[in-house]
Every structure is written in structure tokens, then in C-alpha cells.
Amino acid sequence: MQAEKYYILMADIIGSSGFEGQQLMAEFKKMIALHNKHFADKILSPLTITLGDEFQGVIADLPTCIQIIIALDEYIYVRNIGFKLRYSLHYGPIDTPINHKVAHGMVGAGLTQARENITLLKKDRNSRFLIAIVSPTLNKVLNNLFIVYQTMIDSWKADDIALVDAFLKYVDYKEVAKRTKKDVSLAWRRKKSLQIHEYLSLKEAILESTLLK
């Protein structure tokens, strides 16, 4: 009997050895708990910290996988946590029953390949994302889109956090100016320089591409 296939999401902290361990784990655990709660209805096996600086989980569908990845990346930037994640998303077989309480005690070629893809990313050092799902065409589209996504979100500076956070919440530069108590013309210029419209358009394109057949 052939094992059922699932969407497996893994990630690890880039350069985790360079951070203070206790603070790093506190931030990591808080982030994982919040996103498990937010996406609870679409998570089959919860995001679970495995090796201290890594997590894995089994997700119900591809759109939710992408939503989780983007949500985590935005959370890390907006909260100024300081580290970045490297993501492996793989669609593959899991031989054992899905553990719905914690992502431990499961085995299968899908889990093995997802972890091997993390290793590939560590060797690459250029990309933080590796998508390996059913369709080779969609794989290529998503991996290319995430190259652009990474360039954009990683270009934002720590000094821009409050402004970017406001734009992600309210979008309209007039509303952002009001909320951040900034001049309207300045808010307009900063929306342009931060490429907020382009970022939101790219994020929409990534999410919409997961619905393509």
C-alpha cells in the first residue's frame, strides 16, 4: 500500500549559533505557538521545534503553507527578532499516522526529503526558500517568485519597521500618515521608496499562484 502524501513544512534559523541561546529559544517558541494558534484549522501536525533551531509541521494544503511562510517572515521583520528563517516546503509520503498533537514520531520519504532540502539551502546560501511540490512548473514559478520576495523583504531596514508595519496593516498612505503621525507627502514618498505596492502585489501573486491547476 502506497503511503499518503502530505505538505511538509520545515525551517531552520540561519546562523543560530551567533545568537544568545535562551533569548533565541524564547522568541522562537513564542512565534511558533502564535502561528500554530492562528492557522490551527489548517494544520494537521503542529509546527514543532525539533533540534532547537528548527521546526517541522504537516499542513493541510498548499495555500496555507505559503500563508504560513509569509506570515512568519513578516512577523520576524516587524518584531525585529533579528534572525531569519530558511524554509523547505515539500509534498511527499509519510508512512506513519499523522501525529495531530506534535510533529514527532512520524517517518517517511517526504520528511527525509524535506530535511535534505534544508541541507541544500545551507549549501546554496543565496536563497532562503526551496519549494518542491507536485508540479515542476509550479515549483519553478514559486521558487522564482520567492527569490524576488526575499530580495524585497530583506531590503527593509530596522529603522523602517514601524512604517512598514503600518503599511502592511493599513496600506493607504494617508491612513499610515495619520496612524504614525507623519506628514502625508512623506508617507507617500516612503511608500514608494519601500516598494510597498510592489511587495503587496508580489505577495498576492505568490498566493494566487498556489491556486493554479
Phi, psi and omega in degrees: 000129183283137181291145179287147181261148182219163172274118183248123180247123175233154175204154174223158180280128179285127177064038185299331182294344181272001182251156175290121192303312186294316179293319179302312182294324179297315179294317182297312181298318180297315181298314181296317180298317181297318183281331171298319180292316184295321183255021188307322185286350181242006180256123180277317175230121192298150172306122187229127177290127187252302185250026179092311180241020179226156170224160173216155178199165178241126190246151187290324185207166183294313179305320180293322177304312182292320177300319180295315181302311182293319179299317178296316182295319178293320179300314181299318180290309186296325179275357179053045183292326173107333179256167175235155180253151174249126189246136172239119176243119185226141174254112184199175186284143170237122188282327186265163177302147179290128176275110186277356181257325182204143184276058176231161173075015177249146178224158179159161182298330179297316178295319179298315182291322178300319179289322177297327179291329173298318178298320178298320179295323179297325179282328182291308178067357179263327182242147176259003187227135173221112180256124179223091184241213189285310188267122176302324180294313179293324174307311182296315180300310183293317179297321178291318178298322181288336173297316178292317178304312180300316179301319183288307185290328179283349179277343180288137182267163178298327180294342184263002189304308183300320181289315179298317179302317179295318179294322179294330181276318191246340175066303184294129185295330179292319178292321177296318178300318179295315184289327183260001179058045178245159176299140183299317180294325177293317179299320178298315181295320181290327175298323178291311185292329178276355179056045181295316179300315181296319180296313181295323177294319179295317179298318177297318180297319179297313182293319179293327182296335180289347180266355180288146180257000000 
